[in-house]
Amino acid sequence: MRQTIELIGEFGLLLRDSLAAIGPSLFRGRGRRLGWRNLWHQMNRIGVDSLPIVILVMASIGAILAMQMAPELARFGLIPATADVVALATFREMGPLISAVVLTGFGGSAIAAEIGTMVVGEEIEALEAHAIDPIRFLVVPRLLACIVMMICLTVVGDLAAIAGGMLVGGLFLQLNPVQFYQHAVQILTVGDFITGLIKAAVFGLEISTIACFLGLKVRGGAQGVGINTSRTVVMTIVALILTDLFFTTIFFFLGF
């Protein structure tokens, strides 16, 4: 229990220091400012490279939802409502959550392995010896990149899921794309879109912070890098699901 409390405390301190470093990193003068090239590189490596996987997975999720719900809805003569189910489930839950899980496996593990390798190679000590803050130089760009790209991936994933459901509707459910689109637009509200984006931003913060934290905690050489990389994926997915449960409960009682 003591080790768990210490771990949570250390994670909280890293999160606090990272959030506190964002403002100064963006607006301080030369030499103390965030490296924009590093930020663009991280956004490309974390988000752009994972885009094809997110599109493929979310399009498949949309198709699966449509095929699973259509037989039950057909019993009540509500085949067009398939679009409602796909749209609501995607924008409120599946879009941000599945995109975050994909990003965890693609980007979170890579961040932990990269920073862990730098710890093993004593590159962190080298940065500190040159008066370079590792949090500003390593953590903040990855944190910002994960948050921004998580939001972008969620939007793209939502559209991909709708496209997958629309394809199934046109091929197997005699539901033409215009009907599918009209039902999806009618059922969705701005609140559905906003709640999904809020989750996406928090998920991006979690992925990056956990990955950086466990990367910095690597001990024991190459074996430690592998262990903490695996722990990153497991701990992040558990944290994502618990966070999703928390937000869903809050939005439920608030009526969103």
DOFI-539632 format. One record per residue (C-alpha): residue number from 1; residue in one letter; x, y, z. Coordinates in steps of 0.001 Angstrom, whole numbers. Layout:
<rs>
(NUM a (X Y Z)),
...
</rs>
This chain:
<rs>
(1 m (0 0 0)),
(2 r (2866 2332 792)),
(3 q (4436 1698 -2614)),
(4 t (1110 2348 -4335)),
(5 i (647 5645 -2486)),
(6 e (4214 6687 -3345)),
(7 l (3629 5797 -6998)),
(8 i (434 7866 -7141)),
(9 g (2194 10754 -5416)),
(10 e (5122 10705 -7840)),
(11 f (2731 10525 -10789)),
(12 g (788 13496 -9410)),
(13 l (3967 15521 -9011)),
(14 l (5008 14822 -12603)),
(15 l (1548 15788 -13845)),
(16 r (1662 18999 -11796)),
(17 d (5130 19944 -13025)),
(18 s (4215 19136 -16637)),
(19 l (1058 21258 -16595)),
(20 a (2934 24083 -14872)),
(21 a (5653 23973 -17534)),
(22 i (3268 24320 -20489)),
(23 g (2679 28071 -20128)),
(24 p (6335 29078 -19650)),
(25 s (7379 26703 -22445)),
(26 l (5015 28402 -24877)),
(27 f (5749 32043 -24018)),
(28 r (9241 32343 -22539)),
(29 g (12122 33814 -24457)),
(30 r (14740 32133 -26572)),
(31 g (16456 29186 -24947)),
(32 r (13587 28512 -22557)),
(33 r (10782 28142 -25051)),
(34 l (9257 24898 -26261)),
(35 g (10984 23403 -29299)),
(36 w (8298 23648 -31983)),
(37 r (10123 21310 -34326)),
(38 n (10118 18720 -31561)),
(39 l (6377 19272 -31039)),
(40 w (5567 18857 -34746)),
(41 h (7725 15752 -34860)),
(42 q (5883 14235 -31906)),
(43 m (2484 15100 -33399)),
(44 n (3472 13431 -36649)),
(45 r (4960 10362 -34975)),
(46 i (2173 9896 -32440)),
(47 g (-887 11003 -34375)),
(48 v (-353 11036 -38115)),
(49 d (1380 7645 -38214)),
(50 s (-1465 6040 -36225)),
(51 l (-4189 7558 -38414)),
(52 p (-4568 4587 -40818)),
(53 i (-4934 2160 -37906)),
(54 v (-7557 4337 -36207)),
(55 i (-9544 4655 -39438)),
(56 l (-9444 904 -40063)),
(57 v (-10411 -12 -36495)),
(58 m (-13185 2575 -36186)),
(59 a (-14673 1736 -39588)),
(60 s (-14776 -1910 -38484)),
(61 i (-16386 -913 -35172)),
(62 g (-19089 1017 -37036)),
(63 a (-19764 -1958 -39305)),
(64 i (-19874 -4351 -36337)),
(65 l (-22334 -2163 -34427)),
(66 a (-24610 -1933 -37440)),
(67 m (-24607 -5695 -38052)),
(68 q (-25099 -6533 -34374)),
(69 m (-27964 -4115 -33754)),
(70 a (-29866 -4509 -37025)),
(71 p (-31434 -7953 -36284)),
(72 e (-32779 -6804 -32907)),
(73 l (-34111 -3534 -34284)),
(74 a (-35692 -5362 -37225)),
(75 r (-37945 -7233 -34786)),
(76 f (-39599 -3917 -33975)),
(77 g (-39495 -2522 -37500)),
(78 l (-36788 -26 -36582)),
(79 i (-34030 -800 -39070)),
(80 p (-33438 2944 -39757)),
(81 a (-32674 3362 -36055)),
(82 t (-29447 1443 -36679)),
(83 a (-27905 4745 -37696)),
(84 d (-28999 6268 -34371)),
(85 v (-27293 3530 -32376)),
(86 v (-24066 3700 -34396)),
(87 a (-23902 7492 -34204)),
(88 l (-24601 7789 -30458)),
(89 a (-22351 4893 -29437)),
(90 t (-19528 6201 -31593)),
(91 f (-19579 9884 -30713)),
(92 r (-20191 9446 -26984)),
(93 e (-18183 6321 -26143)),
(94 m (-16522 4202 -28797)),
(95 g (-14860 6995 -30744)),
(96 p (-12694 8473 -27979)),
(97 l (-12174 5200 -26107)),
(98 i (-11145 2974 -29024)),
(99 s (-8985 5732 -30523)),
(100 a (-7268 6127 -27146)),
(101 v (-6615 2385 -26868)),
(102 v (-5097 2358 -30360)),
(103 l (-2978 5408 -29542)),
(104 t (-1833 3730 -26317)),
(105 g (-481 737 -28181)),
(106 f (971 2811 -30985)),
(107 g (2220 5974 -29272)),
(108 g (2164 5413 -25513)),
(109 s (4408 2369 -25602)),
(110 a (6799 4143 -27975)),
(111 i (7049 7152 -25652)),
(112 a (7786 4956 -22637)),
(113 a (10410 2941 -24526)),
(114 e (12059 6057 -25949)),
(115 i (12336 7896 -22636)),
(116 g (13290 4686 -20833)),
(117 t (16137 4151 -23273)),
(118 m (17301 7714 -22627)),
(119 v (17289 7021 -18883)),
(120 v (19330 3854 -19339)),
(121 g (21769 5707 -21611)),
(122 e (22124 8502 -19005)),
(123 e (20872 11069 -21498)),
(124 i (18560 12584 -18856)),
(125 e (21566 13335 -16659)),
(126 a (23276 14886 -19677)),
(127 l (20321 17221 -20229)),
(128 e (20363 18264 -16573)),
(129 a (24132 18823 -16747)),
(130 h (23468 21294 -19590)),
(131 a (20795 23057 -17516)),
(132 i (17979 21718 -19719)),
(133 d (14822 20785 -17865)),
(134 p (13851 17222 -18926)),
(135 i (10175 17920 -18258)),
(136 r (10132 20941 -20559)),
(137 f (12289 19291 -23195)),
(138 l (10866 15739 -23165)),
(139 v (7517 15571 -21384)),
(140 v (5724 18768 -22437)),
(141 p (6030 18237 -26233)),
(142 r (4731 14686 -25909)),
(143 l (1934 15762 -23596)),
(144 l (729 18510 -25940)),
(145 a (1110 16268 -28996)),
(146 c (-953 13489 -27389)),
(147 i (-3761 15840 -26343)),
(148 v (-4025 17575 -29722)),
(149 m (-3711 14431 -31811)),
(150 m (-6073 12472 -29566)),
(151 i (-8787 15041 -30285)),
(152 c (-8039 14935 -34027)),
(153 l (-7995 11139 -34112)),
(154 t (-11316 11000 -32283)),
(155 v (-12977 13233 -34871)),
(156 v (-11550 11182 -37738)),
(157 g (-12464 7942 -35969)),
(158 d (-16062 9095 -35462)),
(159 l (-16409 9799 -39172)),
(160 a (-14798 6465 -40066)),
(161 a (-17243 4581 -37821)),
(162 i (-20201 6367 -39392)),
(163 a (-18827 5484 -42834)),
(164 g (-18453 1828 -41807)),
(165 g (-22022 1693 -40512)),
(166 m (-23259 3449 -43613)),
(167 l (-21504 894 -45834)),
(168 v (-23116 -2024 -43988)),
(169 g (-26483 -286 -44083)),
(170 g (-26280 140 -47835)),
(171 l (-25036 -3381 -48568)),
(172 f (-27089 -5538 -46189)),
(173 l (-29852 -3508 -44513)),
(174 q (-31484 -1784 -47493)),
(175 l (-30699 1493 -45741)),
(176 n (-29362 3954 -48287)),
(177 p (-26605 6391 -47280)),
(178 v (-28950 9404 -47346)),
(179 q (-31317 7786 -44827)),
(180 f (-28396 6725 -42642)),
(181 y (-26939 10228 -42685)),
(182 q (-30291 11878 -41933)),
(183 h (-30974 9621 -38942)),
(184 a (-27441 10119 -37589)),
(185 v (-27684 13907 -37864)),
(186 q (-31131 14003 -36268)),
(187 i (-30139 11965 -33222)),
(188 l (-26803 13677 -32544)),
(189 t (-26520 16906 -30572)),
(190 v (-23679 19306 -29913)),
(191 g (-23457 17828 -26416)),
(192 d (-22718 14384 -27821)),
(193 f (-19838 15807 -29845)),
(194 i (-18479 17929 -26974)),
(195 t (-18563 15109 -24419)),
(196 g (-16558 12931 -26794)),
(197 l (-13943 15638 -27290)),
(198 i (-13658 16261 -23533)),
(199 k (-12980 12572 -23006)),
(200 a (-10470 12591 -25858)),
(201 a (-8490 15481 -24351)),
(202 v (-8341 13818 -20922)),
(203 f (-7418 10491 -22508)),
(204 g (-4559 12163 -24374)),
(205 l (-3325 13697 -21126)),
(206 e (-3448 10303 -19408)),
(207 i (-1663 8437 -22182)),
(208 s (1217 10888 -22391)),
(209 t (1667 11382 -18643)),
(210 i (1605 7680 -17768)),
(211 a (3981 6848 -20623)),
(212 c (6445 9587 -19671)),
(213 f (6195 8720 -15974)),
(214 l (6943 5032 -16458)),
(215 g (9649 5876 -18984)),
(216 l (11403 8061 -16426)),
(217 k (11018 5311 -13807)),
(218 v (12946 2729 -15846)),
(219 r (15605 888 -13890)),
(220 g (17684 -2152 -14734)),
(221 g (18825 -1597 -18305)),
(222 a (17111 -3047 -21357)),
(223 q (15016 -5422 -19275)),
(224 g (13616 -2479 -17319)),
(225 v (12685 -730 -20573)),
(226 g (10689 -3760 -21698)),
(227 i (8955 -4163 -18337)),
(228 n (7900 -528 -18090)),
(229 t (6787 -448 -21723)),
(230 s (4421 -3346 -21013)),
(231 r (3271 -1701 -17786)),
(232 t (2534 1466 -19734)),
(233 v (63 -279 -22031)),
(234 v (-1675 -2161 -19210)),
(235 m (-1892 745 -16764)),
(236 t (-3011 3195 -19437)),
(237 i (-5824 992 -20733)),
(238 v (-7088 408 -17182)),
(239 a (-6886 4152 -16470)),
(240 l (-8735 4953 -19706)),
(241 i (-11618 2612 -18907)),
(242 l (-11951 3880 -15335)),
(243 t (-11831 7475 -16533)),
(244 d (-14451 6736 -19174)),
(245 l (-16677 5221 -16490)),
(246 f (-16198 8317 -14329)),
(247 f (-17067 10750 -17119)),
(248 t (-20031 8670 -18299)),
(249 t (-21418 8646 -14762)),
(250 i (-20978 12411 -14413)),
(251 f (-22587 13137 -17800)),
(252 f (-25422 10729 -16995)),
(253 f (-26356 12519 -13803)),
(254 l (-25911 15937 -15427)),
(255 g (-28227 14884 -18250)),
(256 f (-25701 15308 -21076)),
</rs>
